[in-house]
C-alpha cells in the first residue's frame, strides 16, 4: 500500500512522517508523490526501518529519472511532545530512477527498536506481520535431503568429522529463547556474526527450542551424497557448492552490515541503492544495424 504527501500509516499513531518539497525541485508534487515500505508500519521491528518515495509531477506522472538528490526533505518525530525519542534520520538516498530510499534507525521508544528485548510470543503473528512467505523454495530444497534428523548421530559424528579437521564448527542450542553455544575447533572467531544474528532474532520473536551446528569457515563441509550410507549431516554454512549438502545462510558480511546499517558500516544492502550513478547508454553495432541499450 502506498501513501501520498503527509502520511500517518495504519497502526499505533506514534510516529509522524512529514514529506516536503525542497526549493528548486519543481515540477514535483509532494502531495501526489507516493510513499510505501515496511518503515511505515510501527509493528515491524527492523535494525533500520526504511521506506520508498516515488517522485510524481504536478500532473500525477511518476518520474523515471532523478529530479535531484535534494528534492525531498523528510522529518520523522513522535506525535506527542511528551514522548522522548532517539532517532537517526539521514537524507533520502537518490536511486536515480525517480524514486528515493528513506532510512532511519530507532534507539528508543515510542515504538520497539533493534535493541529492545521485546519478543513477539506467537511466531505465526511475527511472520505474518513481516509478510514472510509461507514457503521458501531454497530452504525447502536445502532441507529435502534431511526428512529426519538424528541428533545423537550428529553429536557423535560432527566433532570427529568436521571439528577436528576443519576446526570451525559451533554447536548452538536455543532453549526458552536463550542462546547457548559450544565452539568445536580453533578457528571459530567468526561465531560473533552468527551470535549477533541469533540474538537479533531472539529480541524480536520467541524462537523454538532447537539444536544445530553452524560451520563458520570459508568452505562447505558436507560432501556425502544423499544416497550414500551413512548419509549426509545437516550442517548450516555460509557457503556451499553443487556437490555439497550444506544448508546455506546469507553470508556473514550481509547479515552484519544489515544489523549495523547507519551505525558501524558504510556499505550495506540499503545504502548501495544510492550508489547507482547516472544512466549509461551503450552503442552496439552490427554489420547492418545500430542498437541502443541502456
JOJO-V866357 format. One record per run of one state. SS is the DSSP state (alpha for helix, beta for strand, coil for the rest). FROM is the first residue (numbers start at 1). TO is the last residue. If there is no record, write none. Layout:
SS/FROM/TO  SS/FROM/TO
This chain:
coil/1/2  beta/3/4  coil/5/6  beta/7/7  coil/8/14  beta/15/21  coil/22/27  beta/28/28  coil/29/33  beta/34/36  coil/37/37  alpha/38/40  coil/41/48  beta/49/54  coil/55/55  beta/56/57  coil/58/61  beta/62/62  coil/63/71  beta/72/78  coil/79/86  beta/87/89  coil/90/92  beta/93/94  coil/95/98  beta/99/106  coil/107/119  beta/120/120  coil/121/122  alpha/123/129  coil/130/136  alpha/137/143  coil/144/150  alpha/151/163  coil/164/168  beta/169/175  coil/176/177  beta/178/184  coil/185/190  alpha/191/204  beta/205/205  coil/206/209  beta/210/215  coil/216/235  beta/236/237  coil/238/246  beta/247/248  coil/249/251  alpha/252/259  coil/260/270  alpha/271/274  coil/275/281  beta/282/285  coil/286/289  beta/290/293  coil/294/294
